[in-house]
Structure formats: structure tokens, C-alpha cells
């Protein structure tokens, strides 16, 4: 949801809400499509080739590609944010198209949903249950995406923190694809702790603004 908020924020204001919803709905269709292609997904765990003694599967290639994409995209967005804050007169940034935003949302959703779909297959043998779970999860995201986007836009420091989270997730995906397992608990704890610190900072800045 944070990634969608940041991507859609580069579009004209009148297109942002539509881009968020179209991106989420397209991602939902793709997730359901993955569920109906279980046999193909399970084949992704098979080794395709070996690099330095490490077997690389189709799943690994998707995770490595997604991790590299997240690292590159997050770094460019952080750079853009810093340049935007540091320059009084900036050249206008390259235009972002509606289709490009939706395509990037779908690409990242493919990476994020791959592991969850494989896990779901191991937990439940009823396809209908998995489809309902996808519908509920996307419904929750649609419900909260506008509020989160508005919050991120109002707080630039939180936006940079969110981009830093995406860098962290990109590293985790890259490591997972290369056979280096990073416990998700560590990642979640780091994100929760950093978010807590930033919430305290926001409250302090708010009190100072009221006093001023």
C-alpha cells in the first residue's frame, strides 16, 4: 500500500485515486490467476541452473528481479525527494504515466504475492478459501489506501522512512532469492521500531508547531 501511495503520488491529483484502485484491482485479478495456475507455480521451485554451487529456481529469479527493482526504484525516489527539498528551482521531473504506475504495481504485487500463494497452497487445499482470502485482503487495502496515501503526502519524513522500508524489503527479497534467509521477524521489528520513533517525532514536531 505504501509503494502504491508513493507511485501514485507522482501522477496528477485527479488520476491518483483511480490509479490506486485500478492497480489494486489488477493485482487482485493477477493473484487469483496465480491461484488458478497452481501447477505452474509449484514448478517454479524446481532448479533451473546453478551459480557458485547455489541452485537458482524460477521463484528465485522472480525474487531477485523484484528485489533489484525495489532497490532501484526506492533509491531513485529517495534521491528525487532529497533533490526536491534541496533545490529551490528544479527542472521538472520526467512525467509518470497512468499505465506505467499500474504496471509497476502489478509487477511488485507479483513478487510480494508469490511466497504468500505458495504458503497458502501448503496451508489450505480449498481453492475457494484462498480466493476469498485474496478478495478480503485487497478489499482491506482498497479501504485504507487513500488514507495512507494522504498521510504519507502530508509527512515528507515519513515518506522517506517508508522508502527506506522498501529498500530493506528489497534487500530481504534479494537475499531470499540468493539462498540467504533473513528471518521476517527481524525485518518486521526494525520497521515497527522505526515507525514508533517517527510517530514520536511527529508528535514532538506537532507540539512545537502549536507553541509557535
N, C-alpha and C positions, 0 to 999 in steps of 0.2 A: 504493500500500500504506500509506503514511504517512497519507493522508487517511482511508482506511478505518479505520485504527487509532484515529485521533482521534475519528471519528464514533462508532464502536462503543464507545469508552470512556465515553460518556455513558449507555449502557444499563446495566441491572442486570447484575452479573457473570455470572449464569447464561445470559444471552442474547447476550453479546458474541461468543463463538466462533461461534455459529450465524449471527449477523448478518454476520460477516466472510465466512463461507463461502457463505451464500446470496447476498450481494451480489456476490461474485466469480463465482459460477456464473451468476447472472442477467446479469452483464456479459459473460460469455463467450458466452452464448446470443445477446445483442444484437450482439456483434461478428461472430459467424458469420452472423447475419441480415443485417448490413450487407454482408458479402461476397457474399451471395446477391442483393443488391439493387444490384449494381454500376452498372447503367444509371441508377438513381435517384441514386446518389452522384455520378456524373460530371456529372449535370445541375446539381448544387449549385454548380459552378464558374461557371455562367452568371450574368451580371449581372442583378439584379432591379430595381435603381434606382440613382440617382446622388446622392451627397451632397457638395456643395462640390467637384465635379469628380472625386470618387472613386467608382468603381463598387463597389457592395455586392452580393455574391452570397449565396446561401443558406448556403454554407460560412462566409462572413464573419459572418453573423448568429449562427450557432452558436458560433463562436469568441468573438465579442463577448459573447454571453449567458453562455457558460461562464466567460470571464474576469471579468466582473462578479460572477457568483455566487461564484467562488473568492475574490475580493477581499472581498466582503461576509462570507462565511462565515468566512474566516480572521481578519478583523478582529474579528468578534464572539467567536470562540474565544479570541483573544489577550486581548480585554477581559475575558472571563469568567475566564481564568486569572489575570490580574493582580488582579481584584477578589477572587477566591477566596483569593489569597495575602495580600492586604492587609486583609481584613476578618476579625475574629475570629468574629463572628456574622453569617452571611449568610442572607438569605431563600433558601429552596430554589429552585433553578433550574427553569425550565419543563421538564416531562417530555419526553423524546425517545422516540418510539415506534419499534418494530422496523420497521414498514413505511416510516416516514419515512427511517430510516437506509439501508435497501435502495434506496429511490427516489433518494436523493441519490448513492449510489454509482453507480447506473446512469446518472444524469444526467451526472456528471463523466466516467464512462468513455466516454460518447458523445462528449464533447468531446475527450478525450485520444486516442480511437481513430480519429477522423475522418481526421486527417492521415496516420496510420500505414496506414490501409486504402487511402487514395488512393495513397500511396507504394508499397504492396505491389502494387497493380494495375499500376503502371508498371514494377515490377521482375520480376514473375512472371505468366505467363499461365495458370498451372495453379491452378484453384480449390482442389484438394485440398491443394496445398502450403501455401496461405495458411491453410486451416482447421487443418492440422496445426500450423502456427506459432502460431496463436491458442491451441490446446489446450496446447501446451508452455508458452507464456508465462503462461497462467492457472494451470497446474499449478505453476510455479515460485512464483507469488505465493501460492497456497494453502499451499505448503510453508513459506514464510518469514513469512507474515502474523502468526501467533501470536507468534513470537519477536520480531519487530519491535514488535508492539503491547506486549508485556511490557516491552521495553527503553524504549520511549517513556513508558510509565506510571511506570517507576521513576526516570526522569530528567526532572523538570519543565522544566529549562532546555533540554534537547534538544527537548522538545515545542514550546516557544516558537520555537526555531530552525526546526523543521520547519514550523510555521505561517508563519514568515517566508518559507520557500521557496515555500509555496503562494501567498503574496502576490506574490512575484517571478514565478512561473509565470502567475498571473492577469494581471499587467501585460503579460507577453510575449504571452499569448493575445489580450488586448485590442488590443495594438499590431498583431499579425498580422492581426486582423480588420479593422483600420482602414487596412491597407496599409503599416504601418511594420514592416519586417522586422528583428527583433532576432536576430543570429546565435546559434544554440543553444550554440555553444562558449563564449560569454561567460557564458551562464546556468549551464551545467554547471561552468565553472571557479569561478564565485562560490560555487556550492553546495558543491563539493568543498573549496575553501579554508576556508569557514566551518565545514564539518563537521570538517576537520582541526584547526582551532583549538579547537572544542568538545571533541573527543576528548582533546586535551592538557589542557584544563581539567578534564575528568572524572578523568583520571589524577592530576592535582595534588590535586584535592579528595579522591580516594580515599586518597592517601598521607597527607594531613593528618588524615583520619579515623582511619587506623590508628595514627598517632602519638599522637592524643588518647586 
